[in-house]
Amino acid sequence: MMSSGTSTDSPSFRPWQVFTVTALLGATAAIVVTKPSDVIVLVLICLTVGSAGLVGLMTYRTLRPLTQKEHRETATMAGSRTRAAVEREKTLVLRSIKELEFDRAMGKVSDRDFDEMGRRLRERALRLMKQLDVTAVDFHALIERELGKRLADSGESTIPAVSLTGLVCGACQTENDRDASFCKGCGTSLSMGEA
């Protein structure tokens, strides 16, 4: 039995897969049509069609960003360890910028070298900061809000939900402090078990 992680329900092929299959089919068709008698000719046909597929893929990857209306480089965080690694790298880059400024002040680095290296380090630091600005989805709060909304719609319970940061009002879905007695959004009582 296949797990959901190994499901074959992917919506479509990836571009490299399409070009690989096309190149294989093209090589097969070329061999069937030409029926080469020599092995060297067979290898050259396969290499030519494979090269054409690779050129097609590279052309596609080059032109695709130009044809999209909004092409943004998305930075995704894979997990807390990745975030920690990016934080560490950002700290090192910022430290390198400070050391470069100190070396320039001490006369160890020329202005031209300082401008070039400083520009590269600042660009790297900016990329890292953008990557760190990607906010991770707080699934716990999202699930609690959705459950609170469904319970409020069904009228089953008016007990306020407790999120990771505080109480969520059942009436207006406003998140309040854990020790709050009344909702700061609508004034409803947040006492457990009261309406």
ChimeraX commands (.cxc) that place a marker at each C-alpha (Angstrom):
marker #1 position 0.00,0.00,0.00 radius 0.5
marker #1 position 1.36,3.39,-0.98 radius 0.5
marker #1 position 1.53,6.24,1.46 radius 0.5
marker #1 position 0.31,9.69,0.57 radius 0.5
marker #1 position 3.93,10.82,0.28 radius 0.5
marker #1 position 4.64,8.34,-2.49 radius 0.5
marker #1 position 1.37,8.76,-4.34 radius 0.5
marker #1 position 1.51,8.85,-8.12 radius 0.5
marker #1 position -1.22,11.48,-8.37 radius 0.5
marker #1 position 1.18,14.21,-9.53 radius 0.5
marker #1 position -0.61,16.66,-11.81 radius 0.5
marker #1 position 1.88,16.60,-14.68 radius 0.5
marker #1 position 5.40,15.88,-15.80 radius 0.5
marker #1 position 8.18,18.24,-14.92 radius 0.5
marker #1 position 9.82,20.05,-17.87 radius 0.5
marker #1 position 13.01,17.97,-17.78 radius 0.5
marker #1 position 10.95,14.79,-17.85 radius 0.5
marker #1 position 9.01,15.99,-20.90 radius 0.5
marker #1 position 12.19,16.87,-22.78 radius 0.5
marker #1 position 13.85,13.56,-21.81 radius 0.5
marker #1 position 10.89,11.50,-23.02 radius 0.5
marker #1 position 10.68,13.58,-26.21 radius 0.5
marker #1 position 14.41,13.08,-26.87 radius 0.5
marker #1 position 14.11,9.31,-26.31 radius 0.5
marker #1 position 11.13,9.08,-28.64 radius 0.5
marker #1 position 12.92,11.25,-31.21 radius 0.5
marker #1 position 16.03,9.06,-31.05 radius 0.5
marker #1 position 13.93,5.93,-31.45 radius 0.5
marker #1 position 12.09,7.40,-34.45 radius 0.5
marker #1 position 15.36,8.54,-36.05 radius 0.5
marker #1 position 16.88,5.06,-35.64 radius 0.5
marker #1 position 13.79,3.35,-37.07 radius 0.5
marker #1 position 13.66,5.70,-40.07 radius 0.5
marker #1 position 17.38,5.66,-40.92 radius 0.5
marker #1 position 18.12,2.02,-39.96 radius 0.5
marker #1 position 21.87,2.62,-39.53 radius 0.5
marker #1 position 24.12,-0.33,-40.29 radius 0.5
marker #1 position 27.10,1.01,-38.38 radius 0.5
marker #1 position 27.21,1.32,-34.57 radius 0.5
marker #1 position 29.04,4.67,-34.77 radius 0.5
marker #1 position 26.21,6.17,-36.84 radius 0.5
marker #1 position 23.71,4.82,-34.29 radius 0.5
marker #1 position 25.59,6.45,-31.40 radius 0.5
marker #1 position 25.92,9.74,-33.28 radius 0.5
marker #1 position 22.17,9.82,-34.01 radius 0.5
marker #1 position 21.38,9.19,-30.33 radius 0.5
marker #1 position 23.84,11.88,-29.19 radius 0.5
marker #1 position 22.48,14.39,-31.71 radius 0.5
marker #1 position 18.87,13.89,-30.66 radius 0.5
marker #1 position 19.85,13.91,-26.96 radius 0.5
marker #1 position 21.75,17.17,-27.47 radius 0.5
marker #1 position 18.73,18.67,-29.23 radius 0.5
marker #1 position 16.55,17.71,-26.24 radius 0.5
marker #1 position 19.03,19.31,-23.84 radius 0.5
marker #1 position 19.16,22.50,-25.91 radius 0.5
marker #1 position 15.35,22.56,-25.94 radius 0.5
marker #1 position 15.22,22.22,-22.15 radius 0.5
marker #1 position 17.78,24.98,-21.62 radius 0.5
marker #1 position 15.91,27.25,-24.05 radius 0.5
marker #1 position 12.69,26.59,-22.17 radius 0.5
marker #1 position 14.31,27.36,-18.80 radius 0.5
marker #1 position 15.80,30.56,-20.23 radius 0.5
marker #1 position 12.62,31.88,-21.84 radius 0.5
marker #1 position 10.09,30.80,-19.19 radius 0.5
marker #1 position 10.86,33.61,-16.68 radius 0.5
marker #1 position 10.61,36.16,-19.49 radius 0.5
marker #1 position 7.12,35.04,-20.50 radius 0.5
marker #1 position 5.63,34.97,-16.99 radius 0.5
marker #1 position 3.80,38.09,-15.87 radius 0.5
marker #1 position 5.11,37.86,-12.35 radius 0.5
marker #1 position 8.35,36.01,-11.84 radius 0.5
marker #1 position 9.63,36.10,-8.30 radius 0.5
marker #1 position 12.37,34.06,-6.75 radius 0.5
marker #1 position 10.61,32.39,-3.87 radius 0.5
marker #1 position 12.58,31.58,-0.81 radius 0.5
marker #1 position 11.23,28.68,1.16 radius 0.5
marker #1 position 12.33,27.46,4.51 radius 0.5
marker #1 position 12.53,23.68,4.78 radius 0.5
marker #1 position 12.53,23.57,8.57 radius 0.5
marker #1 position 14.00,24.92,11.76 radius 0.5
marker #1 position 17.45,23.52,10.99 radius 0.5
marker #1 position 17.47,25.28,7.62 radius 0.5
marker #1 position 16.36,28.51,9.27 radius 0.5
marker #1 position 19.11,28.14,11.86 radius 0.5
marker #1 position 21.68,27.58,9.11 radius 0.5
marker #1 position 20.51,30.69,7.25 radius 0.5
marker #1 position 20.63,32.70,10.50 radius 0.5
marker #1 position 24.19,31.49,11.08 radius 0.5
marker #1 position 25.22,32.39,7.54 radius 0.5
marker #1 position 23.62,35.83,7.86 radius 0.5
marker #1 position 25.55,36.43,11.08 radius 0.5
marker #1 position 28.81,35.42,9.37 radius 0.5
marker #1 position 28.14,37.68,6.37 radius 0.5
marker #1 position 27.35,40.65,8.61 radius 0.5
marker #1 position 30.50,39.95,10.62 radius 0.5
marker #1 position 32.49,39.86,7.36 radius 0.5
marker #1 position 31.07,43.26,6.38 radius 0.5
marker #1 position 32.18,44.70,9.75 radius 0.5
marker #1 position 35.64,43.19,9.38 radius 0.5
marker #1 position 35.90,44.58,5.84 radius 0.5
marker #1 position 35.00,48.06,7.13 radius 0.5
marker #1 position 37.59,47.71,9.90 radius 0.5
marker #1 position 40.26,46.60,7.39 radius 0.5
marker #1 position 39.46,49.60,5.20 radius 0.5
marker #1 position 39.71,51.95,8.18 radius 0.5
marker #1 position 43.10,50.42,9.02 radius 0.5
marker #1 position 44.26,50.91,5.41 radius 0.5
marker #1 position 44.58,47.18,4.65 radius 0.5
marker #1 position 42.01,47.26,1.80 radius 0.5
marker #1 position 41.90,49.66,-1.13 radius 0.5
marker #1 position 38.73,51.64,-1.85 radius 0.5
marker #1 position 38.16,49.74,-5.09 radius 0.5
marker #1 position 38.45,46.36,-3.38 radius 0.5
marker #1 position 36.27,47.58,-0.50 radius 0.5
marker #1 position 33.53,48.68,-2.90 radius 0.5
marker #1 position 33.58,45.39,-4.83 radius 0.5
marker #1 position 33.72,43.07,-1.81 radius 0.5
marker #1 position 31.29,45.20,0.19 radius 0.5
marker #1 position 28.76,45.15,-2.65 radius 0.5
marker #1 position 28.94,41.36,-2.90 radius 0.5
marker #1 position 28.61,40.89,0.86 radius 0.5
marker #1 position 25.67,43.31,1.10 radius 0.5
marker #1 position 23.87,41.54,-1.77 radius 0.5
marker #1 position 24.39,38.20,-0.04 radius 0.5
marker #1 position 23.16,39.58,3.29 radius 0.5
marker #1 position 20.08,41.01,1.57 radius 0.5
marker #1 position 19.27,37.65,-0.04 radius 0.5
marker #1 position 19.63,35.90,3.32 radius 0.5
marker #1 position 17.41,38.45,5.04 radius 0.5
marker #1 position 14.73,38.01,2.37 radius 0.5
marker #1 position 14.94,34.27,2.88 radius 0.5
marker #1 position 14.50,34.71,6.63 radius 0.5
marker #1 position 11.50,37.01,6.08 radius 0.5
marker #1 position 9.52,34.06,4.72 radius 0.5
marker #1 position 7.01,33.43,7.45 radius 0.5
marker #1 position 6.33,29.85,8.36 radius 0.5
marker #1 position 2.69,28.84,8.42 radius 0.5
marker #1 position 1.44,28.35,11.97 radius 0.5
marker #1 position -0.72,25.30,11.34 radius 0.5
marker #1 position -1.79,24.98,14.98 radius 0.5
marker #1 position -3.34,28.45,15.06 radius 0.5
marker #1 position -4.86,27.91,11.61 radius 0.5
marker #1 position -6.50,24.63,12.67 radius 0.5
marker #1 position -7.75,26.14,15.94 radius 0.5
marker #1 position -9.30,29.09,14.12 radius 0.5
marker #1 position -11.00,26.79,11.62 radius 0.5
marker #1 position -12.33,24.51,14.37 radius 0.5
marker #1 position -13.57,27.48,16.39 radius 0.5
marker #1 position -15.33,28.86,13.33 radius 0.5
marker #1 position -17.00,25.52,12.56 radius 0.5
marker #1 position -18.08,25.05,16.18 radius 0.5
marker #1 position -19.50,28.58,16.24 radius 0.5
marker #1 position -21.37,27.94,12.97 radius 0.5
marker #1 position -22.84,24.68,14.24 radius 0.5
marker #1 position -23.68,26.16,17.67 radius 0.5
marker #1 position -22.21,23.12,19.45 radius 0.5
marker #1 position -19.96,24.99,21.84 radius 0.5
marker #1 position -19.23,28.52,22.89 radius 0.5
marker #1 position -16.14,27.63,24.92 radius 0.5
marker #1 position -13.25,29.78,23.71 radius 0.5
marker #1 position -10.46,27.93,21.93 radius 0.5
marker #1 position -6.99,28.06,23.44 radius 0.5
marker #1 position -4.26,28.80,20.92 radius 0.5
marker #1 position -0.51,28.74,21.38 radius 0.5
marker #1 position -0.46,32.46,22.23 radius 0.5
marker #1 position -3.79,32.88,24.03 radius 0.5
marker #1 position -7.57,32.50,23.95 radius 0.5
marker #1 position -9.51,32.80,20.71 radius 0.5
marker #1 position -12.94,34.37,21.07 radius 0.5
marker #1 position -15.71,32.08,19.82 radius 0.5
marker #1 position -17.81,35.05,18.69 radius 0.5
marker #1 position -15.37,37.17,16.67 radius 0.5
marker #1 position -12.28,34.91,16.39 radius 0.5
marker #1 position -10.05,37.58,17.97 radius 0.5
marker #1 position -6.97,36.20,19.70 radius 0.5
marker #1 position -6.64,37.40,23.31 radius 0.5
marker #1 position -4.10,37.00,26.10 radius 0.5
marker #1 position -4.28,33.76,28.10 radius 0.5
marker #1 position -5.34,35.55,31.28 radius 0.5
marker #1 position -8.02,37.74,29.60 radius 0.5
marker #1 position -11.55,37.58,31.04 radius 0.5
marker #1 position -13.22,39.44,28.17 radius 0.5
marker #1 position -12.52,39.60,24.43 radius 0.5
marker #1 position -10.66,42.71,23.37 radius 0.5
marker #1 position -12.49,42.65,20.04 radius 0.5
marker #1 position -16.16,42.30,21.00 radius 0.5
marker #1 position -16.25,42.26,24.82 radius 0.5
marker #1 position -17.66,38.71,25.11 radius 0.5
marker #1 position -16.82,36.87,28.32 radius 0.5
marker #1 position -13.93,34.42,27.80 radius 0.5
marker #1 position -14.55,32.43,31.01 radius 0.5
marker #1 position -14.39,28.71,30.30 radius 0.5
marker #1 position -17.88,27.29,29.97 radius 0.5
marker #1 position -19.68,30.66,29.86 radius 0.5
marker #1 position -21.37,32.01,26.75 radius 0.5
marker link #1:1,2 radius 0.2
marker link #1:2,3 radius 0.2
marker link #1:3,4 radius 0.2
marker link #1:4,5 radius 0.2
marker link #1:5,6 radius 0.2
marker link #1:6,7 radius 0.2
marker link #1:7,8 radius 0.2
marker link #1:8,9 radius 0.2
marker link #1:9,10 radius 0.2
marker link #1:10,11 radius 0.2
marker link #1:11,12 radius 0.2
marker link #1:12,13 radius 0.2
marker link #1:13,14 radius 0.2
marker link #1:14,15 radius 0.2
marker link #1:15,16 radius 0.2
marker link #1:16,17 radius 0.2
marker link #1:17,18 radius 0.2
marker link #1:18,19 radius 0.2
marker link #1:19,20 radius 0.2
marker link #1:20,21 radius 0.2
marker link #1:21,22 radius 0.2
marker link #1:22,23 radius 0.2
marker link #1:23,24 radius 0.2
marker link #1:24,25 radius 0.2
marker link #1:25,26 radius 0.2
marker link #1:26,27 radius 0.2
marker link #1:27,28 radius 0.2
marker link #1:28,29 radius 0.2
marker link #1:29,30 radius 0.2
marker link #1:30,31 radius 0.2
marker link #1:31,32 radius 0.2
marker link #1:32,33 radius 0.2
marker link #1:33,34 radius 0.2
marker link #1:34,35 radius 0.2
marker link #1:35,36 radius 0.2
marker link #1:36,37 radius 0.2
marker link #1:37,38 radius 0.2
marker link #1:38,39 radius 0.2
marker link #1:39,40 radius 0.2
marker link #1:40,41 radius 0.2
marker link #1:41,42 radius 0.2
marker link #1:42,43 radius 0.2
marker link #1:43,44 radius 0.2
marker link #1:44,45 radius 0.2
marker link #1:45,46 radius 0.2
marker link #1:46,47 radius 0.2
marker link #1:47,48 radius 0.2
marker link #1:48,49 radius 0.2
marker link #1:49,50 radius 0.2
marker link #1:50,51 radius 0.2
marker link #1:51,52 radius 0.2
marker link #1:52,53 radius 0.2
marker link #1:53,54 radius 0.2
marker link #1:54,55 radius 0.2
marker link #1:55,56 radius 0.2
marker link #1:56,57 radius 0.2
marker link #1:57,58 radius 0.2
marker link #1:58,59 radius 0.2
marker link #1:59,60 radius 0.2
marker link #1:60,61 radius 0.2
marker link #1:61,62 radius 0.2
marker link #1:62,63 radius 0.2
marker link #1:63,64 radius 0.2
marker link #1:64,65 radius 0.2
marker link #1:65,66 radius 0.2
marker link #1:66,67 radius 0.2
marker link #1:67,68 radius 0.2
marker link #1:68,69 radius 0.2
marker link #1:69,70 radius 0.2
marker link #1:70,71 radius 0.2
marker link #1:71,72 radius 0.2
marker link #1:72,73 radius 0.2
marker link #1:73,74 radius 0.2
marker link #1:74,75 radius 0.2
marker link #1:75,76 radius 0.2
marker link #1:76,77 radius 0.2
marker link #1:77,78 radius 0.2
marker link #1:78,79 radius 0.2
marker link #1:79,80 radius 0.2
marker link #1:80,81 radius 0.2
marker link #1:81,82 radius 0.2
marker link #1:82,83 radius 0.2
marker link #1:83,84 radius 0.2
marker link #1:84,85 radius 0.2
marker link #1:85,86 radius 0.2
marker link #1:86,87 radius 0.2
marker link #1:87,88 radius 0.2
marker link #1:88,89 radius 0.2
marker link #1:89,90 radius 0.2
marker link #1:90,91 radius 0.2
marker link #1:91,92 radius 0.2
marker link #1:92,93 radius 0.2
marker link #1:93,94 radius 0.2
marker link #1:94,95 radius 0.2
marker link #1:95,96 radius 0.2
marker link #1:96,97 radius 0.2
marker link #1:97,98 radius 0.2
marker link #1:98,99 radius 0.2
marker link #1:99,100 radius 0.2
marker link #1:100,101 radius 0.2
marker link #1:101,102 radius 0.2
marker link #1:102,103 radius 0.2
marker link #1:103,104 radius 0.2
marker link #1:104,105 radius 0.2
marker link #1:105,106 radius 0.2
marker link #1:106,107 radius 0.2
marker link #1:107,108 radius 0.2
marker link #1:108,109 radius 0.2
marker link #1:109,110 radius 0.2
marker link #1:110,111 radius 0.2
marker link #1:111,112 radius 0.2
marker link #1:112,113 radius 0.2
marker link #1:113,114 radius 0.2
marker link #1:114,115 radius 0.2
marker link #1:115,116 radius 0.2
marker link #1:116,117 radius 0.2
marker link #1:117,118 radius 0.2
marker link #1:118,119 radius 0.2
marker link #1:119,120 radius 0.2
marker link #1:120,121 radius 0.2
marker link #1:121,122 radius 0.2
marker link #1:122,123 radius 0.2
marker link #1:123,124 radius 0.2
marker link #1:124,125 radius 0.2
marker link #1:125,126 radius 0.2
marker link #1:126,127 radius 0.2
marker link #1:127,128 radius 0.2
marker link #1:128,129 radius 0.2
marker link #1:129,130 radius 0.2
marker link #1:130,131 radius 0.2
marker link #1:131,132 radius 0.2
marker link #1:132,133 radius 0.2
marker link #1:133,134 radius 0.2
marker link #1:134,135 radius 0.2
marker link #1:135,136 radius 0.2
marker link #1:136,137 radius 0.2
marker link #1:137,138 radius 0.2
marker link #1:138,139 radius 0.2
marker link #1:139,140 radius 0.2
marker link #1:140,141 radius 0.2
marker link #1:141,142 radius 0.2
marker link #1:142,143 radius 0.2
marker link #1:143,144 radius 0.2
marker link #1:144,145 radius 0.2
marker link #1:145,146 radius 0.2
marker link #1:146,147 radius 0.2
marker link #1:147,148 radius 0.2
marker link #1:148,149 radius 0.2
marker link #1:149,150 radius 0.2
marker link #1:150,151 radius 0.2
marker link #1:151,152 radius 0.2
marker link #1:152,153 radius 0.2
marker link #1:153,154 radius 0.2
marker link #1:154,155 radius 0.2
marker link #1:155,156 radius 0.2
marker link #1:156,157 radius 0.2
marker link #1:157,158 radius 0.2
marker link #1:158,159 radius 0.2
marker link #1:159,160 radius 0.2
marker link #1:160,161 radius 0.2
marker link #1:161,162 radius 0.2
marker link #1:162,163 radius 0.2
marker link #1:163,164 radius 0.2
marker link #1:164,165 radius 0.2
marker link #1:165,166 radius 0.2
marker link #1:166,167 radius 0.2
marker link #1:167,168 radius 0.2
marker link #1:168,169 radius 0.2
marker link #1:169,170 radius 0.2
marker link #1:170,171 radius 0.2
marker link #1:171,172 radius 0.2
marker link #1:172,173 radius 0.2
marker link #1:173,174 radius 0.2
marker link #1:174,175 radius 0.2
marker link #1:175,176 radius 0.2
marker link #1:176,177 radius 0.2
marker link #1:177,178 radius 0.2
marker link #1:178,179 radius 0.2
marker link #1:179,180 radius 0.2
marker link #1:180,181 radius 0.2
marker link #1:181,182 radius 0.2
marker link #1:182,183 radius 0.2
marker link #1:183,184 radius 0.2
marker link #1:184,185 radius 0.2
marker link #1:185,186 radius 0.2
marker link #1:186,187 radius 0.2
marker link #1:187,188 radius 0.2
marker link #1:188,189 radius 0.2
marker link #1:189,190 radius 0.2
marker link #1:190,191 radius 0.2
marker link #1:191,192 radius 0.2
marker link #1:192,193 radius 0.2
marker link #1:193,194 radius 0.2
marker link #1:194,195 radius 0.2
view
